[in-house]
Amino acid sequence: MTAESTEIISYLEPSIADDYRNWDDSASWLLGYSFLPLALGLDRLPDTRLLDLGCGPGEVTRWLADRCNARITAVDTSPTMIALADEHAPHERVEYRLSEDGRLSFLADGEMDSAMACFLFTCVDGEDQIREIITEVARVVRPGGRFTILVPNPDQVSGAVFEGFKRGEDGARYEPGELMPVEVQRTDGSWTTIKNRYWNRDTYRTALAKAGFEGPVKELAPVLADTEGVADPALRGDRAWERERTAAPFLLLTATR
Ligand SMILES: C[S@@+](CC[C@H](N)C(=O)[O-])C[C@H]1O[C@@H](n2cnc3c(N)ncnc32)[C@H](O)[C@@H]1O
């Protein structure tokens, strides 16, 4: 590990994993997670088996299990995250699993109907690692199954200010793999700065193709108007959502096995 890479946020650190639950994730819910059923086609697939890779504390996992009647295997490499998920987001159709080495050896080839990874790759250090992770996902997803990744929009990084966070330094441009500061607001109003790895569309599209997701990759880049009829209107709260009217903070890329 290089000196630089030690700066990246590690959810293996219990205090960081714990603090993650205090971050204000309103924007992620309104303009990211709410679009997962659409991207994955889950409404049309009752009783589907879904892999949630990098599930973190399990809030999104539990919501999807309810929303889509999915049976979910939710995996994380952080023991603290899995413990938090077991404690705070238990669900009868969700099984939380720790994978210390990042592999999915407890899953058989083609066992999953679909898979998702939300905000996982910003804490992965290299393109080879991204490809290894996606190759393992490709192994466990059945032919025809979808894989959706929810990622920061790589076009919105040069100091872009969205509700609850600021991504990148003002005017900065980032190369794939570079560390990028992100200021994140907590629900108590305080702020913390984390470091994310910057990856672009090419990184994801190349990794998906090399890992065996050979078909076209569909892209959703939701802005505020797209949330009508998709997201719970209550998620808007009393925020202004100014930049979100014209700029998408997140991307959902969906590939088919
Ligand atoms: C930013 S958190 C996102 C958590 C959750 N998906 C969400 O959207 O709230 C990223 C998570 O990915 C996990 N992670 C990192 N590398 C991983 C890997 N190779 N396999 C599984 N999980 C991983 C981290 O431990 C962390 O919990």
The ligand as an SDF file (V2000), in Angstrom:
LIG
                    3D

 27 29  0  0  0  0  0  0  0  0999 V2000
  -19.5150    3.6120    1.0090 C   0  0  0  0  0  0  0  0  0  0  0  0
  -19.9410    2.1060    1.7420 S   0  0  0  0  0  0  0  0  0  0  0  0
  -21.5050    1.8030    0.9440 C   0  0  0  0  0  0  0  0  0  0  0  0
  -22.4280    0.9480    1.7660 C   0  0  0  0  0  0  0  0  0  0  0  0
  -23.8150    0.7100    1.1420 C   0  0  0  0  0  0  0  0  0  0  0  0
  -23.7260    0.0380   -0.1280 N   0  0  0  0  0  0  0  0  0  0  0  0
  -24.5730    2.0120    1.0040 C   0  0  0  0  0  0  0  0  0  0  0  0
  -24.7990    2.4580   -0.1280 O   0  0  0  0  0  0  0  0  0  0  0  0
  -24.9300    2.5870    2.0380 O   0  0  0  0  0  0  0  0  0  0  0  0
  -18.9020    0.9500    0.8930 C   0  0  0  0  0  0  0  0  0  0  0  0
  -18.8980   -0.4280    1.5350 C   0  0  0  0  0  0  0  0  0  0  0  0
  -18.1770   -1.3460    0.6870 O   0  0  0  0  0  0  0  0  0  0  0  0
  -17.4520   -2.2410    1.5230 C   0  0  0  0  0  0  0  0  0  0  0  0
  -16.4020   -2.8830    0.7010 N   0  0  0  0  0  0  0  0  0  0  0  0
  -15.2290   -2.3620    0.2900 C   0  0  0  0  0  0  0  0  0  0  0  0
  -14.5640   -3.2450   -0.5030 N   0  0  0  0  0  0  0  0  0  0  0  0
  -15.3460   -4.3510   -0.5800 C   0  0  0  0  0  0  0  0  0  0  0  0
  -15.2500   -5.6040   -1.2690 C   0  0  0  0  0  0  0  0  0  0  0  0
  -14.1990   -5.8960   -2.0240 N   0  0  0  0  0  0  0  0  0  0  0  0
  -16.2590   -6.4990   -1.1380 N   0  0  0  0  0  0  0  0  0  0  0  0
  -17.3360   -6.2090   -0.3620 C   0  0  0  0  0  0  0  0  0  0  0  0
  -17.4920   -5.0420    0.3010 N   0  0  0  0  0  0  0  0  0  0  0  0
  -16.5200   -4.1250    0.1860 C   0  0  0  0  0  0  0  0  0  0  0  0
  -16.9730   -1.3660    2.6590 C   0  0  0  0  0  0  0  0  0  0  0  0
  -16.6170   -2.1130    3.7890 O   0  0  0  0  0  0  0  0  0  0  0  0
  -18.1910   -0.4800    2.8840 C   0  0  0  0  0  0  0  0  0  0  0  0
  -19.0790   -1.0280    3.8250 O   0  0  0  0  0  0  0  0  0  0  0  0
  1  2  1  0
  2  3  1  0
  2 10  1  0
  3  4  1  0
  4  5  1  0
  5  6  1  0
  5  7  1  0
  7  8  2  0
  7  9  1  0
 10 11  1  0
 11 12  1  0
 11 26  1  0
 12 13  1  0
 13 14  1  0
 13 24  1  0
 14 15  1  0
 14 23  1  0
 15 16  2  0
 16 17  1  0
 17 18  1  0
 17 23  2  0
 18 19  1  0
 18 20  2  0
 20 21  1  0
 21 22  2  0
 22 23  1  0
 24 25  1  0
 24 26  1  0
 26 27  1  0
M  CHG  2   2   1   9  -1
M  END
$$$$
